[in-house]
Amino acid sequence: MNAKHILIVEDEQPIREMVMFALTSAGYEAEEAADSRQAQASIAEHLPDLVLLDWMLPGISGIDFARRLKKEELTRELPIIMLTARAEEEDKVQGLESGADDYITKPFSPRELVARIRAVLRRGGPAAEDEVLRANSLCLDLASHRVSSGDTLLEMGPTEYRLLEFFMSHPERVYSRGQLLDRVWGSNVYVEERTVDVHIRRLRKVLEPHGHDALIQTVRGSGYRFSTRV
């Protein structure tokens, strides 16, 4: 199997070198770019499998560059992980809304970086269908489309299932109602954002008898987060 090709867009050379070493040690092919202009040229020459994108770049910021990539047909589906020193929740939401699939707050460990990359790449790959997602005793089997708590199967509608699958695949991150509509319902479906609240309530109702409703947390002014932390 060919190694996945990852583009590192980062203006700080020590960080680029650290990331490059971590990726090559993990079996990835990696390429460097110091700004968005170099990154654009690299993408035009060789479309990567994933982009690691620094927020604070000289010239065009990482946020603006991510938005540009998501608008172009060639790079619309290109996975992006945002690297940012900005740890405020509002900043993270903005990063995800720009089109990033994940974010990593600096400073980060090479092990965490590689784990996040594998998770993002796995979402679009065929192997994902064989996975079982777990949170405490809650279990979602992607192959059989079954959700269980211990030995008990949980019955839920298709939209609630898709919501739960998305949440369990993207834990500990806040998603706005608009983002959830795009990711779960699809960008071509035109429904009101309040629809998200309705299905969140239905999903919590299914999870509540088994003590899992608290996993879906409301973040005031931002949206929702799936977390095993209280």
Buried (B, 14 or more C-beta within 10 A) or exposed (E): EEEBBBBBBBBEEEBBEBBBEBBEEBEBBBBBBBBBBBBBEBBEEEEBBBBBBBBBBEEBBBBEBBBBBBEEEEBEEBBBBBBBEBEEEEBBBBBBBBBBBBBBBBEBEBEEBBEBBBBBBEBEEEEBEEBEBEBEEBBBBBEEEEBBBEEEEBEBEEBBBBBBBBBBBBBEBBBBBEBBBBBBBEEEEEEEEEBBEEBBEBBBEBBEEBEBBEBBBEBEEBBBBBBEEE
